[in-house]
Amino acid sequence: MYLTSFIHRNDLFDIAERWFCNRPEPGDVRFLTEILICDGFAVNEVLTVLAGRLLEMTHQRPFHQRRIYSKGELRDIICRDGGDPNPRVAELLDRYRKNPDYYYREALINAVVCLDEQDHLLGSFRIKRPKRIAEKANRRIADWIFENVLERARDMAWERARLSGVPFDRFVTPAEEMVREFIQAEEYIAGSFRDNSISLDKAAMTIHDVGAIKIVAEPDRLRQLEKALLMASDIDVIERSEFSGSYQAISLILEVPWDAGHICRQYRENRGWERHLNRGIPEADLKRGLEHFLADADPKMNIEVILSTFPDMVESELGSSIHEERIILQRDNRRYKGYIPMNVEFLVEALFAVGFSPRIDIHAPPVKLWGRYLPETLSSYVRKLHNLPEYDLI
């Protein structure tokens, strides 16, 4: 996984690649923990500054920030806001008021909302939760592995066609033979991880939206903001996409610089280390600050900016394109299912679980890509990382 919102993304990618091949190095866990602490703090500070800048460019009026921890908090704010009371918005808000528990209120979110003096929602920003990063990384990695498996299976079919003397475009493979070849190809790719003869593809595993900002405004203000971003000397718009259909918005991927001096000052002034005293790193080391971590970090990071009108945001939170149902659909519609993609998800989740645990060393990753495991294997491992007992009856 190549997380472009992280400033140590290359180091994180290298650790992940080694773990996928079951060859962790001494110091990996501590370095992983330090990356999650340092880069998480840096992303939050960049989001705070950049969101303020974008909101000033869009709305030109004072606003204040409020941290929220659940989707229920966000949806209550939307409901109180009212915004543009067109018939569809009014209908959705009324449905929510009548049965708020139907709308995934307890779904967790790590976000900040930006409100004007009348508490109207102007925008928000969030850092994607580790579980959601793991799911997205799993889809990218599993899709890449799937393509490798298909390519290997095609090579096997080409060879059989050559040996039989039949042109490949006229060669017919029985269904049971195709299944057998796919399984053999899958085992071959899994074996290439075991013997370290394969390398992960950064381009196929790039994730831009670990840090994201949403700006809510009328269409003309959103167009003006987009023009201003294209003209900004210190910001590069490296990707643009429009969502249509039930979910409508514009997504911009911005490449932005970050200020090391500002991040280090904020870490010290806000006593940033206090949130990480249970992560296995001595308090004295955490108090040293972030200067030595930032010295070799990438000078820029990528942030996603979503431009949305209030009605479109209401639709995405309460209507036909509600975010949680899109997540469920993504989970259900994976094109590659089996033990390898399941192991991919387990490994990525384990990577984050170790980095957020009190442990700064482990013997080996709990999952091998070429093995087979049940979900209980991972949940038991995570409990052990935090010294929690198993829920056994006897």
C-alpha positions in Angstrom: 0.0 0.0 0.0 1.3 3.4 -1.0 -0.4 6.1 1.0 0.4 9.4 -0.6 -1.0 11.4 2.4 1.9 10.0 4.4 5.2 11.7 4.3 7.1 8.4 5.0 5.1 6.6 2.4 8.1 4.9 0.9 9.3 3.5 4.2 5.8 2.3 5.0 5.5 0.6 1.6 8.9 -1.1 2.1 7.7 -2.5 5.5 4.5 -3.8 4.0 6.3 -5.4 1.1 8.7 -7.3 3.5 5.8 -8.4 5.6 3.9 -9.7 2.6 6.9 -11.9 1.9 7.2 -12.9 5.6 10.7 -11.3 6.0 10.3 -8.6 8.7 13.5 -6.9 9.8 14.5 -6.0 13.3 13.2 -2.5 14.2 10.3 -2.7 11.7 7.6 -2.5 14.4 9.1 0.4 16.2 9.7 2.3 12.9 6.1 1.4 11.8 4.8 2.8 15.1 6.9 6.0 14.7 5.6 6.5 11.1 1.9 6.2 12.3 2.5 8.7 15.1 4.5 11.2 13.1 2.6 11.0 9.8 -0.8 10.9 11.5 0.1 14.1 13.3 1.5 15.8 10.2 -1.6 14.9 8.1 -3.9 16.3 10.7 -2.0 19.6 10.9 -1.9 20.0 7.1 -5.6 19.3 6.9 -6.3 21.9 9.6 -4.3 24.6 7.8 -5.4 23.7 4.3 -9.1 23.4 5.2 -9.0 26.9 6.7 -7.4 28.2 3.6 -9.9 26.6 1.3 -12.9 27.7 3.4 -11.6 31.3 3.4 -11.3 31.2 -0.4 -14.8 29.8 -0.7 -17.0 31.5 1.9 -15.1 34.6 3.1 -16.6 34.5 6.6 -15.6 33.4 10.1 -15.9 29.7 11.1 -15.1 27.5 14.0 -14.1 23.8 14.2 -15.6 20.9 16.2 -14.1 17.4 16.3 -16.6 14.6 15.9 -16.3 10.9 16.4 -19.4 9.3 14.9 -21.6 9.6 11.8 -24.5 10.3 14.1 -22.9 13.6 15.2 -22.3 14.6 11.5 -25.9 13.7 10.5 -27.4 15.6 13.5 -25.4 18.7 12.4 -26.7 18.3 8.8 -30.3 17.9 10.1 -30.1 21.0 12.3 -28.5 23.0 9.5 -31.4 22.6 7.1 -29.4 24.3 4.3 -31.2 24.5 1.0 -34.7 23.2 1.9 -35.7 21.8 -1.6 -38.3 19.1 -1.5 -35.8 16.2 -1.7 -33.6 17.6 1.1 -36.7 18.2 3.2 -37.9 14.6 2.6 -34.5 13.1 3.6 -34.2 15.3 6.7 -37.7 14.3 7.7 -37.0 10.6 7.3 -33.8 11.0 9.4 -35.7 12.8 12.2 -38.3 10.1 12.3 -35.9 7.2 12.6 -32.2 8.3 13.1 -31.1 4.9 14.2 -31.6 3.6 10.7 -28.7 5.7 9.5 -25.6 4.0 10.9 -25.3 6.6 13.7 -22.7 4.6 15.5 -20.3 4.3 12.5 -17.0 5.7 13.7 -15.4 8.7 12.0 -12.2 10.7 12.8 -13.2 14.1 11.6 -13.6 17.8 12.2 -16.6 19.9 11.0 -16.3 23.5 10.1 -19.3 25.7 11.1 -20.1 29.4 10.6 -21.5 31.6 13.4 -25.0 30.2 12.9 -23.7 26.6 12.9 -24.3 26.1 9.2 -21.9 23.4 7.8 -19.3 24.9 5.6 -17.1 21.9 5.3 -15.2 19.1 7.1 -12.0 17.2 7.1 -11.0 13.7 8.2 -8.3 11.1 8.3 -9.4 7.7 7.1 -9.6 5.1 9.9 -7.1 2.2 9.8 -9.9 -0.3 9.1 -11.0 1.6 6.0 -7.4 2.0 4.8 -7.0 -1.7 5.2 -10.1 -2.5 3.2 -9.1 -0.1 0.4 -5.5 -1.3 0.4 -6.8 -4.9 0.3 -8.9 -4.2 -2.8 -5.9 -2.6 -4.6 -3.5 -5.3 -3.7 -5.9 -8.2 -4.3 -6.9 -6.8 -7.7 -3.2 -6.6 -8.6 -2.6 -10.1 -7.4 -5.7 -11.3 -9.3 -4.3 -9.8 -12.6 -1.0 -11.6 -12.0 -2.9 -14.9 -11.4 -5.0 -14.4 -14.6 -1.8 -13.6 -16.6 -0.2 -16.8 -15.3 -3.3 -18.8 -16.1 -3.4 -17.4 -19.7 0.3 -18.3 -20.1 -0.6 -21.9 -19.1 -3.4 -22.0 -21.6 -1.2 -20.6 -24.4 1.3 -23.3 -23.7 -1.3 -26.1 -23.8 -2.6 -24.6 -27.1 0.9 -24.5 -28.5 1.6 -28.2 -27.6 -1.7 -29.2 -29.1 -1.0 -27.4 -32.3 -4.3 -25.4 -32.2 -4.3 -21.5 -32.5 -5.0 -20.0 -29.2 -8.1 -18.0 -30.5 -9.6 -21.4 -31.5 -8.4 -23.4 -28.5 -11.3 -24.5 -26.2 -10.5 -25.2 -22.6 -13.1 -27.3 -20.6 -14.5 -25.5 -17.5 -12.9 -27.9 -15.1 -9.5 -27.4 -16.7 -9.9 -23.6 -16.4 -10.6 -24.0 -12.7 -7.6 -26.3 -12.2 -5.3 -23.9 -14.1 -6.6 -20.9 -12.1 -5.8 -22.8 -8.8 -2.4 -23.7 -10.1 -1.7 -20.1 -11.1 -2.9 -18.9 -7.7 -0.5 -21.3 -6.0 2.3 -20.1 -8.2 1.8 -16.4 -7.4 1.5 -17.3 -3.7 4.7 -19.2 -3.9 6.5 -16.2 -5.5 5.8 -14.2 -2.3 7.1 -17.1 -0.3 10.4 -17.2 -2.2 10.7 -13.4 -2.6 10.7 -13.5 -6.4 7.9 -10.9 -6.7 7.8 -7.1 -6.0 4.7 -5.1 -5.2 3.7 -2.4 -7.7 3.4 1.0 -6.1 1.3 2.5 -9.0 -1.3 -0.3 -8.6 -1.4 0.2 -4.8 -1.5 4.0 -4.5 -4.1 5.5 -2.2 -4.5 9.3 -2.3 -7.4 9.9 0.1 -6.1 9.0 3.6 -6.4 12.7 4.3 -9.5 14.4 2.8 -11.4 17.7 3.0 -15.0 18.4 1.9 -16.1 21.9 1.0 -19.9 22.5 0.9 -21.1 25.5 -1.1 -23.3 26.7 -4.0 -22.1 25.6 -7.5 -20.7 29.0 -8.4 -18.6 29.2 -5.3 -17.3 25.7 -5.9 -16.3 26.6 -9.5 -14.5 29.7 -8.2 -12.6 27.6 -5.7 -11.5 25.1 -8.3 -10.2 28.0 -10.5 -8.3 29.5 -7.6 -6.7 26.1 -6.8 -5.6 25.7 -10.4 -3.9 29.2 -10.2 -2.3 28.6 -6.7 1.5 28.6 -7.0 2.1 26.2 -4.1 -0.6 23.6 -5.0 -0.7 21.1 -7.8 -4.0 19.5 -8.9 -2.7 16.1 -10.0 -6.1 14.4 -10.5 -9.7 15.4 -11.1 -12.8 13.3 -11.3 -16.5 13.9 -11.3 -19.0 11.5 -9.6 -22.4 11.3 -11.3 -25.6 9.3 -10.7 -26.8 8.8 -7.2 -23.6 10.3 -5.7 -22.6 13.6 -7.2 -19.5 15.6 -6.3 -16.1 16.6 -7.7 -12.9 15.1 -6.4 -9.6 16.8 -6.6 -6.3 15.3 -5.6 -4.0 18.1 -4.4 -0.2 17.8 -3.9 0.7 20.3 -1.2 3.8 21.2 0.8 4.0 21.0 4.5 5.8 23.2 7.0 8.1 21.2 9.3 8.6 24.1 11.7 4.8 24.5 12.2 4.3 20.7 12.7 7.1 20.5 15.3 5.8 23.5 17.2 2.3 22.2 17.3 3.4 18.8 18.5 5.3 20.5 21.4 2.7 23.1 22.2 -0.2 20.7 22.2 1.8 18.0 24.0 1.1 15.7 21.1 3.1 12.8 22.6 0.5 12.3 25.4 -1.9 10.5 23.0 0.8 7.9 22.3 2.0 6.9 25.7 0.5 3.4 25.3 2.3 2.6 22.1 5.4 0.9 23.5 7.8 3.9 22.9 9.3 5.5 26.1 7.8 8.8 27.0 11.2 10.4 26.9 11.6 9.4 23.3 8.2 10.8 22.4 8.9 14.1 24.1 12.0 14.6 21.9 9.7 15.9 19.2 9.4 15.2 15.5 12.4 17.0 14.1 14.5 13.9 13.6 11.6 12.1 11.9 10.9 14.9 9.5 14.4 15.3 8.3 14.2 12.6 5.6 10.4 12.8 4.9 8.9 13.5 1.5 8.4 17.3 1.2 4.9 17.0 -0.1 1.7 15.0 0.6 -1.5 14.4 -1.3 -4.9 15.4 0.0 -8.3 14.7 -1.5 -10.7 17.7 -1.7 -14.3 16.9 -2.3 -16.5 19.8 -3.7 -20.2 19.3 -2.9 -23.4 21.2 -2.7 -25.5 20.9 0.4 -28.3 18.8 -1.4 -25.6 16.5 -2.8 -24.0 16.1 0.6 -27.4 15.3 2.2 -28.0 12.7 -0.5 -24.6 11.1 0.3 -25.3 11.0 4.0 -29.0 10.3 4.1 -30.2 9.4 0.7 -29.7 6.9 -2.1 -25.9 7.1 -2.1 -25.4 6.9 1.7 -21.7 6.3 2.4 -22.0 3.2 4.6 -24.1 1.3 2.0 -21.5 2.1 -0.6 -18.9 0.5 1.7 -21.1 -2.6 2.2 -21.5 -2.8 -1.6 -17.8 -2.6 -2.1 -17.3 -5.5 0.4 -19.9 -7.7 -1.3 -18.9 -7.0 -4.9 -15.2 -8.0 -4.8 -14.3 -9.7 -8.0 -11.5 -11.8 -6.4 -12.6 -14.0 -3.5 -10.6 -16.8 -1.9 -7.9 -17.4 0.7 -5.3 -15.0 -0.9 -7.4 -11.8 -0.9 -8.5 -12.7 2.6 -4.9 -13.1 3.7 -4.2 -9.7 2.1 -6.8 -8.1 4.2 -5.6 -9.9 7.4 -2.0 -8.8 6.7 -2.8 -5.1 6.2 -5.1 -5.1 9.3 -2.3 -6.8 11.3 0.2 -4.2 10.1 -2.0 -1.4 11.6 -2.9 -3.4 14.6 0.8 -3.9 15.5 1.6 -0.2 14.9 -1.2 0.9 17.2 -0.5 -1.7 19.9 1.8 -1.4 23.0 4.3 -3.8 21.3 7.4 -2.5 19.5 8.6 -5.9 18.5 7.1 -9.1 17.2 8.5 -12.5 16.2 6.8 -12.7 12.8 3.7 -11.5 11.0 0.7 -13.6 12.1 -0.4 -14.4 8.6 1.4 -15.8 5.6 0.0 -15.0 2.2 0.3 -18.6 1.1 -1.4 -20.0 4.2 -5.1 -20.3 5.1 -6.7 -18.7 8.2 -10.0 -17.9 9.7 -11.0 -14.3 10.9 -10.7 -15.5 14.5 -6.9 -15.9 13.9 -6.5 -12.2 13.4 -8.9 -11.1 16.2 -7.1 -13.4 18.7 -3.8 -12.0 17.6 -5.0 -8.4 18.1 -6.3 -9.2 21.6 -2.9 -10.7 22.5 -1.1 -7.6 21.2 -3.1 -5.6 23.8 -2.8 -8.3 26.5 -6.5 -8.9 26.5 -8.0 -12.3 27.5 -9.8 -14.6 25.1 -13.6 -15.0 25.6 -13.5 -18.7 26.4 -16.4 -20.3 28.4 -14.0 -22.6 30.3 
